[in-house]
Amino acid sequence: MLTFDLNWLAVLVAIVANMIVGALWYGPLFGKQWMKEEGLTMGDIEGGNMAGPYGVAVLNSFLMAFILANVMPGPGSPA
């Protein structure tokens, strides 16, 4: 059964952590390789409106954290 009595701070931390890992992954770690494989240039990235993709990424991060928080049992709870 779904309960909404969960640690909302943990959900928020999971969202922020997911966004930080994504920024590192597509930035300094593998950004150049990703752009090369996708056929993008730095001009393509800088000229685009990133509000939509970032909004979708935050929404997906929220959904993932919320669902996992409701599906996975916490410590000390019956399985």
PDB file with SEQRES, HELIX, SHEET and CRYST1 records, atoms N, CA, C and O in Angstrom:
SEQRES   1 A   79  MET LEU THR PHE ASP LEU ASN TRP LEU ALA VAL LEU VAL          
SEQRES   2 A   79  ALA ILE VAL ALA ASN MET ILE VAL GLY ALA LEU TRP TYR          
SEQRES   3 A   79  GLY PRO LEU PHE GLY LYS GLN TRP MET LYS GLU GLU GLY          
SEQRES   4 A   79  LEU THR MET GLY ASP ILE GLU GLY GLY ASN MET ALA GLY          
SEQRES   5 A   79  PRO TYR GLY VAL ALA VAL LEU ASN SER PHE LEU MET ALA          
SEQRES   6 A   79  PHE ILE LEU ALA ASN VAL MET PRO GLY PRO GLY SER PRO          
SEQRES   7 A   79  ALA                                                          
HELIX    1 AA1 TRP A    8  LEU A   24  1                                  17    
HELIX    2 AA2 TRP A   25  LEU A   29  3                                   5    
HELIX    3 AA3 GLY A   31  GLU A   38  1                                   8    
HELIX    4 AA4 MET A   42  GLY A   47  1                                   6    
HELIX    5 AA5 ALA A   51  VAL A   71  1                                  21    
CRYST1    1.000    1.000    1.000  90.00  90.00  90.00 P 1           1          
ATOM      1  N   MET A   1       0.836  -1.176   0.000  1.00  0.00           N  
ATOM      2  CA  MET A   1       0.000   0.000   0.000  1.00  0.00           C  
ATOM      3  C   MET A   1       0.881   1.239   0.000  1.00  0.00           C  
ATOM      4  O   MET A   1       1.875   1.307   0.724  1.00  0.00           O  
ATOM      5  N   LEU A   2       0.512   2.211  -0.812  1.00  0.00           N  
ATOM      6  CA  LEU A   2       1.280   3.448  -0.868  1.00  0.00           C  
ATOM      7  C   LEU A   2       1.020   4.294   0.356  1.00  0.00           C  
ATOM      8  O   LEU A   2      -0.124   4.497   0.764  1.00  0.00           O  
ATOM      9  N   THR A   3       2.083   4.774   0.925  1.00  0.00           N  
ATOM     10  CA  THR A   3       1.956   5.719   2.031  1.00  0.00           C  
ATOM     11  C   THR A   3       2.693   6.983   1.647  1.00  0.00           C  
ATOM     12  O   THR A   3       3.715   6.942   0.962  1.00  0.00           O  
ATOM     13  N   PHE A   4       2.173   8.084   2.089  1.00  0.00           N  
ATOM     14  CA  PHE A   4       2.832   9.354   1.806  1.00  0.00           C  
ATOM     15  C   PHE A   4       3.529   9.885   3.042  1.00  0.00           C  
ATOM     16  O   PHE A   4       3.924  11.050   3.094  1.00  0.00           O  
ATOM     17  N   ASP A   5       3.678   9.013   4.049  1.00  0.00           N  
ATOM     18  CA  ASP A   5       4.413   9.362   5.251  1.00  0.00           C  
ATOM     19  C   ASP A   5       5.860   8.919   5.036  1.00  0.00           C  
ATOM     20  O   ASP A   5       6.276   7.857   5.499  1.00  0.00           O  
ATOM     21  N   LEU A   6       6.606   9.745   4.332  1.00  0.00           N  
ATOM     22  CA  LEU A   6       7.983   9.397   4.045  1.00  0.00           C  
ATOM     23  C   LEU A   6       8.874  10.596   4.305  1.00  0.00           C  
ATOM     24  O   LEU A   6       8.398  11.699   4.575  1.00  0.00           O  
ATOM     25  N   ASN A   7      10.149  10.366   4.222  1.00  0.00           N  
ATOM     26  CA  ASN A   7      11.134  11.394   4.489  1.00  0.00           C  
ATOM     27  C   ASN A   7      11.286  12.266   3.238  1.00  0.00           C  
ATOM     28  O   ASN A   7      12.020  11.911   2.316  1.00  0.00           O  
ATOM     29  N   TRP A   8      10.601  13.388   3.212  1.00  0.00           N  
ATOM     30  CA  TRP A   8      10.636  14.263   2.047  1.00  0.00           C  
ATOM     31  C   TRP A   8      12.015  14.887   1.846  1.00  0.00           C  
ATOM     32  O   TRP A   8      12.405  15.200   0.721  1.00  0.00           O  
ATOM     33  N   LEU A   9      12.751  15.067   2.946  1.00  0.00           N  
ATOM     34  CA  LEU A   9      14.109  15.594   2.827  1.00  0.00           C  
ATOM     35  C   LEU A   9      14.991  14.604   2.059  1.00  0.00           C  
ATOM     36  O   LEU A   9      15.819  15.012   1.245  1.00  0.00           O  
ATOM     37  N   ALA A  10      14.813  13.315   2.318  1.00  0.00           N  
ATOM     38  CA  ALA A  10      15.577  12.298   1.596  1.00  0.00           C  
ATOM     39  C   ALA A  10      15.230  12.309   0.109  1.00  0.00           C  
ATOM     40  O   ALA A  10      16.109  12.118  -0.731  1.00  0.00           O  
ATOM     41  N   VAL A  11      13.965  12.529  -0.223  1.00  0.00           N  
ATOM     42  CA  VAL A  11      13.553  12.617  -1.626  1.00  0.00           C  
ATOM     43  C   VAL A  11      14.223  13.825  -2.283  1.00  0.00           C  
ATOM     44  O   VAL A  11      14.722  13.725  -3.403  1.00  0.00           O  
ATOM     45  N   LEU A  12      14.234  14.954  -1.594  1.00  0.00           N  
ATOM     46  CA  LEU A  12      14.874  16.161  -2.126  1.00  0.00           C  
ATOM     47  C   LEU A  12      16.378  15.947  -2.311  1.00  0.00           C  
ATOM     48  O   LEU A  12      16.938  16.354  -3.328  1.00  0.00           O  
ATOM     49  N   VAL A  13      17.026  15.319  -1.349  1.00  0.00           N  
ATOM     50  CA  VAL A  13      18.466  15.043  -1.453  1.00  0.00           C  
ATOM     51  C   VAL A  13      18.739  14.113  -2.631  1.00  0.00           C  
ATOM     52  O   VAL A  13      19.733  14.287  -3.336  1.00  0.00           O  
ATOM     53  N   ALA A  14      17.876  13.134  -2.851  1.00  0.00           N  
ATOM     54  CA  ALA A  14      18.048  12.217  -3.987  1.00  0.00           C  
ATOM     55  C   ALA A  14      17.922  12.962  -5.315  1.00  0.00           C  
ATOM     56  O   ALA A  14      18.667  12.683  -6.254  1.00  0.00           O  
ATOM     57  N   ILE A  15      16.992  13.901  -5.398  1.00  0.00           N  
ATOM     58  CA  ILE A  15      16.830  14.697  -6.620  1.00  0.00           C  
ATOM     59  C   ILE A  15      18.085  15.521  -6.884  1.00  0.00           C  
ATOM     60  O   ILE A  15      18.604  15.533  -8.000  1.00  0.00           O  
ATOM     61  N   VAL A  16      18.567  16.204  -5.861  1.00  0.00           N  
ATOM     62  CA  VAL A  16      19.757  17.047  -6.016  1.00  0.00           C  
ATOM     63  C   VAL A  16      20.976  16.193  -6.370  1.00  0.00           C  
ATOM     64  O   VAL A  16      21.768  16.568  -7.235  1.00  0.00           O  
ATOM     65  N   ALA A  17      21.126  15.045  -5.702  1.00  0.00           N  
ATOM     66  CA  ALA A  17      22.259  14.165  -5.988  1.00  0.00           C  
ATOM     67  C   ALA A  17      22.204  13.659  -7.430  1.00  0.00           C  
ATOM     68  O   ALA A  17      23.233  13.600  -8.103  1.00  0.00           O  
ATOM     69  N   ASN A  18      21.022  13.299  -7.903  1.00  0.00           N  
ATOM     70  CA  ASN A  18      20.863  12.826  -9.276  1.00  0.00           C  
ATOM     71  C   ASN A  18      21.242  13.921 -10.269  1.00  0.00           C  
ATOM     72  O   ASN A  18      21.898  13.639 -11.272  1.00  0.00           O  
ATOM     73  N   MET A  19      20.845  15.150 -10.010  1.00  0.00           N  
ATOM     74  CA  MET A  19      21.171  16.255 -10.904  1.00  0.00           C  
ATOM     75  C   MET A  19      22.674  16.550 -10.887  1.00  0.00           C  
ATOM     76  O   MET A  19      23.248  16.880 -11.925  1.00  0.00           O  
ATOM     77  N   ILE A  20      23.307  16.435  -9.730  1.00  0.00           N  
ATOM     78  CA  ILE A  20      24.753  16.666  -9.643  1.00  0.00           C  
ATOM     79  C   ILE A  20      25.516  15.590 -10.409  1.00  0.00           C  
ATOM     80  O   ILE A  20      26.450  15.896 -11.151  1.00  0.00           O  
ATOM     81  N   VAL A  21      25.119  14.331 -10.229  1.00  0.00           N  
ATOM     82  CA  VAL A  21      25.783  13.244 -10.956  1.00  0.00           C  
ATOM     83  C   VAL A  21      25.589  13.418 -12.466  1.00  0.00           C  
ATOM     84  O   VAL A  21      26.523  13.200 -13.237  1.00  0.00           O  
ATOM     85  N   GLY A  22      24.399  13.804 -12.884  1.00  0.00           N  
ATOM     86  CA  GLY A  22      24.150  14.037 -14.307  1.00  0.00           C  
ATOM     87  C   GLY A  22      24.977  15.184 -14.859  1.00  0.00           C  
ATOM     88  O   GLY A  22      25.490  15.104 -15.975  1.00  0.00           O  
ATOM     89  N   ALA A  23      25.109  16.260 -14.076  1.00  0.00           N  
ATOM     90  CA  ALA A  23      25.924  17.400 -14.517  1.00  0.00           C  
ATOM     91  C   ALA A  23      27.389  17.006 -14.656  1.00  0.00           C  
ATOM     92  O   ALA A  23      28.066  17.438 -15.589  1.00  0.00           O  
ATOM     93  N   LEU A  24      27.875  16.190 -13.736  1.00  0.00           N  
ATOM     94  CA  LEU A  24      29.262  15.723 -13.833  1.00  0.00           C  
ATOM     95  C   LEU A  24      29.431  14.759 -15.012  1.00  0.00           C  
ATOM     96  O   LEU A  24      30.417  14.834 -15.745  1.00  0.00           O  
ATOM     97  N   TRP A  25      28.472  13.864 -15.187  1.00  0.00           N  
ATOM     98  CA  TRP A  25      28.554  12.841 -16.231  1.00  0.00           C  
ATOM     99  C   TRP A  25      28.573  13.474 -17.622  1.00  0.00           C  
ATOM    100  O   TRP A  25      29.421  13.140 -18.449  1.00  0.00           O  
ATOM    101  N   TYR A  26      27.634  14.388 -17.876  1.00  0.00           N  
ATOM    102  CA  TYR A  26      27.539  15.008 -19.192  1.00  0.00           C  
ATOM    103  C   TYR A  26      28.365  16.284 -19.294  1.00  0.00           C  
ATOM    104  O   TYR A  26      28.312  16.975 -20.311  1.00  0.00           O  
ATOM    105  N   GLY A  27      29.125  16.601 -18.255  1.00  0.00           N  
ATOM    106  CA  GLY A  27      29.981  17.774 -18.255  1.00  0.00           C  
ATOM    107  C   GLY A  27      31.438  17.390 -18.329  1.00  0.00           C  
ATOM    108  O   GLY A  27      31.908  16.933 -19.371  1.00  0.00           O  
ATOM    109  N   PRO A  28      32.170  17.571 -17.227  1.00  0.00           N  
ATOM    110  CA  PRO A  28      33.622  17.356 -17.279  1.00  0.00           C  
ATOM    111  C   PRO A  28      34.051  15.905 -17.474  1.00  0.00           C  
ATOM    112  O   PRO A  28      35.129  15.666 -18.018  1.00  0.00           O  
ATOM    113  N   LEU A  29      33.254  14.936 -17.055  1.00  0.00           N  
ATOM    114  CA  LEU A  29      33.698  13.544 -17.162  1.00  0.00           C  
ATOM    115  C   LEU A  29      33.606  13.008 -18.588  1.00  0.00           C  
ATOM    116  O   LEU A  29      34.607  12.561 -19.149  1.00  0.00           O  
ATOM    117  N   PHE A  30      32.412  13.050 -19.176  1.00  0.00           N  
ATOM    118  CA  PHE A  30      32.210  12.449 -20.490  1.00  0.00           C  
ATOM    119  C   PHE A  30      31.497  13.377 -21.472  1.00  0.00           C  
ATOM    120  O   PHE A  30      30.953  12.910 -22.472  1.00  0.00           O  
ATOM    121  N   GLY A  31      31.490  14.666 -21.205  1.00  0.00           N  
ATOM    122  CA  GLY A  31      30.767  15.612 -22.050  1.00  0.00           C  
ATOM    123  C   GLY A  31      31.262  15.660 -23.482  1.00  0.00           C  
ATOM    124  O   GLY A  31      30.460  15.654 -24.416  1.00  0.00           O  
ATOM    125  N   LYS A  32      32.569  15.707 -23.665  1.00  0.00           N  
ATOM    126  CA  LYS A  32      33.115  15.788 -25.023  1.00  0.00           C  
ATOM    127  C   LYS A  32      32.836  14.516 -25.813  1.00  0.00           C  
ATOM    128  O   LYS A  32      32.489  14.578 -26.993  1.00  0.00           O  
ATOM    129  N   GLN A  33      32.986  13.361 -25.165  1.00  0.00           N  
ATOM    130  CA  GLN A  33      32.705  12.101 -25.862  1.00  0.00           C  
ATOM    131  C   GLN A  33      31.222  12.007 -26.213  1.00  0.00           C  
ATOM    132  O   GLN A  33      30.872  11.539 -27.297  1.00  0.00           O  
ATOM    133  N   TRP A  34      30.347  12.448 -25.305  1.00  0.00           N  
ATOM    134  CA  TRP A  34      28.901  12.402 -25.545  1.00  0.00           C  
ATOM    135  C   TRP A  34      28.532  13.299 -26.721  1.00  0.00           C  
ATOM    136  O   TRP A  34      27.765  12.898 -27.597  1.00  0.00           O  
ATOM    137  N   MET A  35      29.083  14.526 -26.742  1.00  0.00           N  
ATOM    138  CA  MET A  35      28.771  15.442 -27.843  1.00  0.00           C  
ATOM    139  C   MET A  35      29.278  14.891 -29.172  1.00  0.00           C  
ATOM    140  O   MET A  35      28.613  15.034 -30.199  1.00  0.00           O  
ATOM    141  N   LYS A  36      30.449  14.266 -29.157  1.00  0.00           N  
ATOM    142  CA  LYS A  36      30.999  13.685 -30.385  1.00  0.00           C  
ATOM    143  C   LYS A  36      30.101  12.571 -30.906  1.00  0.00           C  
ATOM    144  O   LYS A  36      29.803  12.525 -32.100  1.00  0.00           O  
ATOM    145  N   GLU A  37      29.665  11.671 -30.025  1.00  0.00           N  
ATOM    146  CA  GLU A  37      28.800  10.554 -30.430  1.00  0.00           C  
ATOM    147  C   GLU A  37      27.424  11.029 -30.894  1.00  0.00           C  
ATOM    148  O   GLU A  37      26.820  10.413 -31.772  1.00  0.00           O  
ATOM    149  N   GLU A  38      26.927  12.117 -30.311  1.00  0.00           N  
ATOM    150  CA  GLU A  38      25.617  12.644 -30.704  1.00  0.00           C  
ATOM    151  C   GLU A  38      25.699  13.576 -31.914  1.00  0.00           C  
ATOM    152  O   GLU A  38      24.674  13.973 -32.467  1.00  0.00           O  
ATOM    153  N   GLY A  39      26.923  13.924 -32.321  1.00  0.00           N  
ATOM    154  CA  GLY A  39      27.090  14.820 -33.461  1.00  0.00           C  
ATOM    155  C   GLY A  39      26.763  16.264 -33.115  1.00  0.00           C  
ATOM    156  O   GLY A  39      26.307  17.017 -33.976  1.00  0.00           O  
ATOM    157  N   LEU A  40      26.987  16.656 -31.880  1.00  0.00           N  
ATOM    158  CA  LEU A  40      26.699  18.014 -31.433  1.00  0.00           C  
ATOM    159  C   LEU A  40      27.982  18.821 -31.325  1.00  0.00           C  
ATOM    160  O   LEU A  40      29.069  18.271 -31.151  1.00  0.00           O  
ATOM    161  N   THR A  41      27.832  20.142 -31.432  1.00  0.00           N  
ATOM    162  CA  THR A  41      28.944  21.047 -31.200  1.00  0.00           C  
ATOM    163  C   THR A  41      28.623  21.894 -29.985  1.00  0.00           C  
ATOM    164  O   THR A  41      27.489  21.904 -29.506  1.00  0.00           O  
ATOM    165  N   MET A  42      29.623  22.602 -29.489  1.00  0.00           N  
ATOM    166  CA  MET A  42      29.404  23.471 -28.332  1.00  0.00           C  
ATOM    167  C   MET A  42      28.402  24.568 -28.680  1.00  0.00           C  
ATOM    168  O   MET A  42      27.637  25.005 -27.820  1.00  0.00           O  
ATOM    169  N   GLY A  43      28.402  25.008 -29.918  1.00  0.00           N  
ATOM    170  CA  GLY A  43      27.433  26.018 -30.354  1.00  0.00           C  
ATOM    171  C   GLY A  43      26.001  25.509 -30.278  1.00  0.00           C  
ATOM    172  O   GLY A  43      25.091  26.265 -29.938  1.00  0.00           O  
ATOM    173  N   ASP A  44      25.793  24.227 -30.593  1.00  0.00           N  
ATOM    174  CA  ASP A  44      24.452  23.635 -30.489  1.00  0.00           C  
ATOM    175  C   ASP A  44      23.972  23.644 -29.041  1.00  0.00           C  
ATOM    176  O   ASP A  44      22.806  23.925 -28.766  1.00  0.00           O  
ATOM    177  N   ILE A  45      24.871  23.338 -28.130  1.00  0.00           N  
ATOM    178  CA  ILE A  45      24.512  23.265 -26.714  1.00  0.00           C  
ATOM    179  C   ILE A  45      24.246  24.658 -26.154  1.00  0.00           C  
ATOM    180  O   ILE A  45      23.266  24.857 -25.437  1.00  0.00           O  
ATOM    181  N   GLU A  46      25.103  25.617 -26.471  1.00  0.00           N  
ATOM    182  CA  GLU A  46      24.974  26.964 -25.919  1.00  0.00           C  
ATOM    183  C   GLU A  46      23.776  27.701 -26.478  1.00  0.00           C  
ATOM    184  O   GLU A  46      23.197  28.538 -25.786  1.00  0.00           O  
ATOM    185  N   GLY A  47      23.387  27.415 -27.712  1.00  0.00           N  
ATOM    186  CA  GLY A  47      22.298  28.140 -28.341  1.00  0.00           C  
ATOM    187  C   GLY A  47      20.914  27.623 -27.975  1.00  0.00           C  
ATOM    188  O   GLY A  47      19.913  28.268 -28.288  1.00  0.00           O  
ATOM    189  N   GLY A  48      20.844  26.479 -27.323  1.00  0.00           N  
ATOM    190  CA  GLY A  48      19.550  25.868 -27.041  1.00  0.00           C  
ATOM    191  C   GLY A  48      18.927  26.348 -25.739  1.00  0.00           C  
ATOM    192  O   GLY A  48      19.619  26.838 -24.848  1.00  0.00           O  
ATOM    193  N   ASN A  49      17.606  26.199 -25.642  1.00  0.00           N  
ATOM    194  CA  ASN A  49      16.884  26.512 -24.414  1.00  0.00           C  
ATOM    195  C   ASN A  49      16.880  25.256 -23.552  1.00  0.00           C  
ATOM    196  O   ASN A  49      16.263  24.256 -23.917  1.00  0.00           O  
ATOM    197  N   MET A  50      17.557  25.300 -22.421  1.00  0.00           N  
ATOM    198  CA  MET A  50      17.734  24.113 -21.594  1.00  0.00           C  
ATOM    199  C   MET A  50      16.691  23.999 -20.477  1.00  0.00           C  
ATOM    200  O   MET A  50      16.740  23.046 -19.700  1.00  0.00           O  
ATOM    201  N   ALA A  51      15.752  24.944 -20.378  1.00  0.00           N  
ATOM    202  CA  ALA A  51      14.757  24.885 -19.307  1.00  0.00           C  
ATOM    203  C   ALA A  51      13.886  23.635 -19.436  1.00  0.00           C  
ATOM    204  O   ALA A  51      13.591  22.988 -18.431  1.00  0.00           O  
ATOM    205  N   GLY A  52      13.478  23.293 -20.635  1.00  0.00           N  
ATOM    206  CA  GLY A  52      12.633  22.117 -20.846  1.00  0.00           C  
ATOM    207  C   GLY A  52      13.325  20.812 -20.468  1.00  0.00           C  
ATOM    208  O   GLY A  52      12.789  20.042 -19.672  1.00  0.00           O  
ATOM    209  N   PRO A  53      14.513  20.549 -21.027  1.00  0.00           N  
ATOM    210  CA  PRO A  53      15.201  19.308 -20.659  1.00  0.00           C  
ATOM    211  C   PRO A  53      15.534  19.213 -19.173  1.00  0.00           C  
ATOM    212  O   PRO A  53      15.423  18.137 -18.585  1.00  0.00           O  
ATOM    213  N   TYR A  54      15.939  20.321 -18.560  1.00  0.00           N  
ATOM    214  CA  TYR A  54      16.237  20.273 -17.124  1.00  0.00           C  
ATOM    215  C   TYR A  54      14.964  20.053 -16.307  1.00  0.00           C  
ATOM    216  O   TYR A  54      14.988  19.350 -15.296  1.00  0.00           O  
ATOM    217  N   GLY A  55      13.860  20.648 -16.740  1.00  0.00           N  
ATOM    218  CA  GLY A  55      12.588  20.432 -16.043  1.00  0.00           C  
ATOM    219  C   GLY A  55      12.159  18.976 -16.097  1.00  0.00           C  
ATOM    220  O   GLY A  55      11.704  18.414 -15.100  1.00  0.00           O  
ATOM    221  N   VAL A  56      12.308  18.367 -17.272  1.00  0.00           N  
ATOM    222  CA  VAL A  56      11.971  16.947 -17.417  1.00  0.00           C  
ATOM    223  C   VAL A  56      12.904  16.093 -16.561  1.00  0.00           C  
ATOM    224  O   VAL A  56      12.464  15.118 -15.952  1.00  0.00           O  
ATOM    225  N   ALA A  57      14.188  16.450 -16.510  1.00  0.00           N  
ATOM    226  CA  ALA A  57      15.149  15.691 -15.707  1.00  0.00           C  
ATOM    227  C   ALA A  57      14.809  15.776 -14.216  1.00  0.00           C  
ATOM    228  O   ALA A  57      14.897  14.777 -13.503  1.00  0.00           O  
ATOM    229  N   VAL A  58      14.424  16.961 -13.747  1.00  0.00           N  
ATOM    230  CA  VAL A  58      14.048  17.115 -12.336  1.00  0.00           C  
ATOM    231  C   VAL A  58      12.776  16.328 -12.040  1.00  0.00           C  
ATOM    232  O   VAL A  58      12.686  15.674 -11.001  1.00  0.00           O  
ATOM    233  N   LEU A  59      11.794  16.381 -12.935  1.00  0.00           N  
ATOM    234  CA  LEU A  59      10.558  15.626 -12.746  1.00  0.00           C  
ATOM    235  C   LEU A  59      10.838  14.126 -12.713  1.00  0.00           C  
ATOM    236  O   LEU A  59      10.290  13.414 -11.871  1.00  0.00           O  
ATOM    237  N   ASN A  60      11.683  13.641 -13.619  1.00  0.00           N  
ATOM    238  CA  ASN A  60      12.029  12.220 -13.611  1.00  0.00           C  
ATOM    239  C   ASN A  60      12.775  11.828 -12.343  1.00  0.00           C  
ATOM    240  O   ASN A  60      12.545  10.748 -11.800  1.00  0.00           O  
ATOM    241  N   SER A  61      13.664  12.692 -11.867  1.00  0.00           N  
ATOM    242  CA  SER A  61      14.383  12.419 -10.625  1.00  0.00           C  
ATOM    243  C   SER A  61      13.417  12.349  -9.450  1.00  0.00           C  
ATOM    244  O   SER A  61      13.554  11.489  -8.580  1.00  0.00           O  
ATOM    245  N   PHE A  62      12.436  13.255  -9.423  1.00  0.00           N  
ATOM    246  CA  PHE A  62      11.434  13.228  -8.356  1.00  0.00           C  
ATOM    247  C   PHE A  62      10.635  11.940  -8.397  1.00  0.00           C  
ATOM    248  O   PHE A  62      10.443  11.292  -7.368  1.00  0.00           O  
ATOM    249  N   LEU A  63      10.168  11.565  -9.579  1.00  0.00           N  
ATOM    250  CA  LEU A  63       9.366  10.341  -9.695  1.00  0.00           C  
ATOM    251  C   LEU A  63      10.161   9.118  -9.253  1.00  0.00           C  
ATOM    252  O   LEU A  63       9.637   8.258  -8.546  1.00  0.00           O  
ATOM    253  N   MET A  64      11.430   9.038  -9.671  1.00  0.00           N  
ATOM    254  CA  MET A  64      12.263   7.915  -9.289  1.00  0.00           C  
ATOM    255  C   MET A  64      12.440   7.855  -7.773  1.00  0.00           C  
ATOM    256  O   MET A  64      12.276   6.792  -7.172  1.00  0.00           O  
ATOM    257  N   ALA A  65      12.773   8.985  -7.152  1.00  0.00           N  
ATOM    258  CA  ALA A  65      12.997   9.007  -5.708  1.00  0.00           C  
ATOM    259  C   ALA A  65      11.702   8.717  -4.944  1.00  0.00           C  
ATOM    260  O   ALA A  65      11.719   7.991  -3.950  1.00  0.00           O  
ATOM    261  N   PHE A  66      10.595   9.277  -5.398  1.00  0.00           N  
ATOM    262  CA  PHE A  66       9.313   9.081  -4.718  1.00  0.00           C  
ATOM    263  C   PHE A  66       8.870   7.626  -4.789  1.00  0.00           C  
ATOM    264  O   PHE A  66       8.445   7.051  -3.788  1.00  0.00           O  
ATOM    265  N   ILE A  67       8.971   7.035  -5.971  1.00  0.00           N  
ATOM    266  CA  ILE A  67       8.551   5.640  -6.126  1.00  0.00           C  
ATOM    267  C   ILE A  67       9.453   4.710  -5.323  1.00  0.00           C  
ATOM    268  O   ILE A  67       8.964   3.807  -4.645  1.00  0.00           O  
ATOM    269  N   LEU A  68      10.757   4.922  -5.393  1.00  0.00           N  
ATOM    270  CA  LEU A  68      11.666   4.075  -4.623  1.00  0.00           C  
ATOM    271  C   LEU A  68      11.425   4.224  -3.126  1.00  0.00           C  
ATOM    272  O   LEU A  68      11.517   3.245  -2.386  1.00  0.00           O  
ATOM    273  N   ALA A  69      11.120   5.430  -2.675  1.00  0.00           N  
ATOM    274  CA  ALA A  69      10.861   5.648  -1.245  1.00  0.00           C  
ATOM    275  C   ALA A  69       9.596   4.913  -0.797  1.00  0.00           C  
ATOM    276  O   ALA A  69       9.496   4.521   0.366  1.00  0.00           O  
ATOM    277  N   ASN A  70       8.641   4.723  -1.688  1.00  0.00           N  
ATOM    278  CA  ASN A  70       7.402   4.038  -1.344  1.00  0.00           C  
ATOM    279  C   ASN A  70       7.489   2.525  -1.540  1.00  0.00           C  
ATOM    280  O   ASN A  70       6.745   1.776  -0.907  1.00  0.00           O  
ATOM    281  N   VAL A  71       8.385   2.074  -2.406  1.00  0.00           N  
ATOM    282  CA  VAL A  71       8.462   0.648  -2.716  1.00  0.00           C  
ATOM    283  C   VAL A  71       9.451  -0.069  -1.820  1.00  0.00           C  
ATOM    284  O   VAL A  71       9.190  -1.191  -1.387  1.00  0.00           O  
ATOM    285  N   MET A  72      10.573   0.552  -1.538  1.00  0.00           N  
ATOM    286  CA  MET A  72      11.609  -0.102  -0.735  1.00  0.00           C  
ATOM    287  C   MET A  72      11.312   0.051   0.747  1.00  0.00           C  
ATOM    288  O   MET A  72      11.024   1.154   1.211  1.00  0.00           O  
ATOM    289  N   PRO A  73      11.380  -1.036   1.488  1.00  0.00           N  
ATOM    290  CA  PRO A  73      11.148  -0.917   2.920  1.00  0.00           C  
ATOM    291  C   PRO A  73      12.325  -0.223   3.596  1.00  0.00           C  
ATOM    292  O   PRO A  73      13.482  -0.401   3.214  1.00  0.00           O  
ATOM    293  N   GLY A  74      12.003   0.560   4.596  1.00  0.00           N  
ATOM    294  CA  GLY A  74      13.052   1.238   5.365  1.00  0.00           C  
ATOM    295  C   GLY A  74      13.680   0.304   6.362  1.00  0.00           C  
ATOM    296  O   GLY A  74      13.204  -0.814   6.557  1.00  0.00           O  
ATOM    297  N   PRO A  75      14.756   0.753   7.004  1.00  0.00           N  
ATOM    298  CA  PRO A  75      15.397  -0.093   8.009  1.00  0.00           C  
ATOM    299  C   PRO A  75      14.456  -0.366   9.181  1.00  0.00           C  
ATOM    300  O   PRO A  75      13.803   0.548   9.685  1.00  0.00           O  
ATOM    301  N   GLY A  76      14.391  -1.601   9.602  1.00  0.00           N  
ATOM    302  CA  GLY A  76      13.556  -1.968  10.740  1.00  0.00           C  
ATOM    303  C   GLY A  76      12.099  -2.237  10.400  1.00  0.00           C  
ATOM    304  O   GLY A  76      11.322  -2.610  11.278  1.00  0.00           O  
ATOM    305  N   SER A  77      11.712  -2.054   9.133  1.00  0.00           N  
ATOM    306  CA  SER A  77      10.316  -2.308   8.774  1.00  0.00           C  
ATOM    307  C   SER A  77      10.194  -3.743   8.250  1.00  0.00           C  
ATOM    308  O   SER A  77      11.158  -4.292   7.717  1.00  0.00           O  
ATOM    309  N   PRO A  78       9.024  -4.344   8.397  1.00  0.00           N  
ATOM    310  CA  PRO A  78       8.849  -5.716   7.904  1.00  0.00           C  
ATOM    311  C   PRO A  78       8.918  -5.755   6.376  1.00  0.00           C  
ATOM    312  O   PRO A  78       8.449  -4.836   5.703  1.00  0.00           O  
ATOM    313  N   ALA A  79       9.488  -6.794   5.852  1.00  0.00           N  
ATOM    314  CA  ALA A  79       9.670  -6.904   4.401  1.00  0.00           C  
ATOM    315  C   ALA A  79       8.423  -7.232   3.698  1.00  0.00           C  
ATOM    316  O   ALA A  79       8.419  -7.358   2.473  1.00  0.00           O  
TER     317      ALA A  79                                                      
END                                                                             
